[in-house]
């Protein structure tokens, strides 16, 4: 879809009107943030590449590579209250095409605070309407697994009917497995683990993509991170590590940068150390023997 400058501006105005109708207030912010904010939350960022400079007071500052972190940092998280804001701000990221920094207009919204099913449904509805504003030909990708589980549990279907739905997934002759990917599955570990357990009952393998390394996940389990052990246990193939643009390669199997690994999780857990998945040994099929 090609968008001219004029049409992009019209889309921005239409989205602003849409969000105002739902009670969202525009959030304005500085172009700069202290670099330490991004260091502390580096796993949240798309890339480690950030433009930095030292201001007149000696602080190390950064041009914003992301808007959400700034909103969360300055948001009012008060019990029983919900803060609804939208933004239309420039961020500075490395272009996937040129590998150079580029100024990108980012538009979106955040709903912060005491969030319930009403807010989740409203944000989902706004996501659909926002995409419709841009183009009628769109795909809505929801990666938050609690929504899928909630839809099944709140749909009025009993456990037998829910099992039939999952069984239908398992009986698809073209389906050999299921992939859990970003956002970050380990941010929603309990929901993914619950769904994964049902998927495994149907004989399907599970591939999980995570920005965390295998070692970081093990450390999280040892630290008592809720659901992490269960999610790792239902995972057959783990693609670990963040995508790093400097390590990018188009010749890698199932991953984008050379730092990422294909890890055979069952064998790694048995061995107590990382065991890489061997495509020759597994005959190119993602099935595993414990």
Secondary structure, DSSP 8 states (H G I E B T S, - for coil): ----HHHHHHHHHHHHHHHHHTT-EE----SEEEHHHHHHTGGGSS-S---EEE-TTS-EEEE-S-SHHHHHHH----TT-EEEEEEEEEEEEE-TTT-SEEEEEEEEEEEEES--HHHHHHHHHHHHHHHHHH-SS-------HHHHHHHHHHSS--HHHHHHHHHHHHT-TT--EEEE-SS-GGGGHHHHHHHHHHHHHTT-EEEEEESS-HHHHHHHHHTT-TTHHHHHHH-SEEEES---GGGB-TTSSS-SBTT-EEEEHHHHHHHTS--B--TTTTTT------
